[in-house]
Amino acid sequence: MTNKQADLAGPGIGDYDELRKVLPSDYRSILDRRETQTAIYAVKNYIEENLCRELNLMMVQVPLIVDVESGVNDFLDRDGSRTPIQFHISNDYDKHPIDAQVVQAATKWKRVALKQFGMKPGEGINTDMRAVRKDYFLDHDHSCYVDQWDWERAINAADRNLDFLKDVVRKIWKVIKGAETHVQGLFPRLKTDKYPDLPDELTFLHAEEILEMYPDLPRKQRETKILQTYPGVFIIGIGWILKDGYPHEMRAADYDDWVTPTKSAGGKQMHGLNGDILVWNPVTKRRHELSSMGIRVNAETLRQQLEITKQLDFLELPYHQGIINNQLPLSIGGGIGQSRTQMIILKKAHLGEVSVTVWPEVLKKMCAEKHIHVLE
């Protein structure tokens, strides 16, 4: 397997010897554990309130488990490397059983929910989503426990373009930057020359453009390079197969639209109406992903993407039938990692400083040696 192939799906570092080199050796948390909890909820409340205001969303309840037969669980990629936890509910002595899965994200459920809540174009929902992704390598910014602001907004067909996508991304970034300013007002120590603040604006680049800059590097290394020049980027077109024969990263075929033709700012032919927000983390000195989002597939692009990924059998599932038959609204949506965002705004070295989950003993010991206080 080439370096580029190995880099497409599985997130994380993948090796604890390598992680030991990544975790900072001169780290001391700016906030203590009690202050951190106060700051977490200051950021959380600010983002939820202002994200809803900027994008015209309302907070709604979101499932932790879904029926397998619904087809609404998120498989995150298209190579089968990340599978959900599944279990059998023997309800009524197995006369009316349910096979259920723990969600990996609420991506597809949200589009169904737009219809359930009667959302019109320009209206949408936001959720305080919790999920389990059991196939991650557990490092400093990947956990089996996932918390996201999973949001979705109904759109018109005319909104399915890059300008609209960029406008929404800028509104999201305004909220994240506002949260940083807000919490620094509560804890001025967070503003420090040692760890620079987030950039005021994001730089928009297509995955194809970044490949042209660094044609021989695998995806994560390309992202690392570009973030050293532009500390905050939105990478467009994730999932489309690029000129080197690989997508920038694997992306599921049945939620984001990564096949629609577009043009770069320079007029070059590109593809995709989706992307990721990544920033440079000055604490870990690494790439740091905050959000994955995009304009969702319509009936035409769903078929195209399922054909490319050889998954046309998905069209038999209720969720996919809802798109093919135009029964579900056109939409744009995404997930903003809560702990990831808290980590960067509060200038933490490890996800476990802002969320409580399971970590292997080797990682907990490593963190303790480096003065990183992982919550248990």
Buried (B, 14 or more C-beta within 10 A) or exposed (E): EEEBEEBBBBBBBEEBEEBBEBBBEEBEBBBEEEBBEEBBEBBBEBBBBBBBEBBEBEBBEBBEBBBBEBBBBBBBBBEEEBBBBEEEEEEEEEEEEBEBBBBBBBBBBBBBBBBEEEBEBEBBBBBBBBBBBEBBEBBBBBBBBBBBBBBBBBBEEEBBBBEBBBEBBBBBBBBBBBBBEBBBEEBEEBBEEEBEBBBEEBBBBBBBBBBEEBEEBBBBBBBBBBBEEBBBBBBBBBBBEBEEEBBBBBBBBBBBBBBBEBEBEEEEEBBBBBBBBBBBBBBBEBBBBBBBBBBBBBBEBBBBBBEBBEBEEBBEBEBBBBBBEEEBBBBBBBBBBBBBBBBBBBBBBBBBBBBEBEBEEEBBEBBEEBBBBBBE
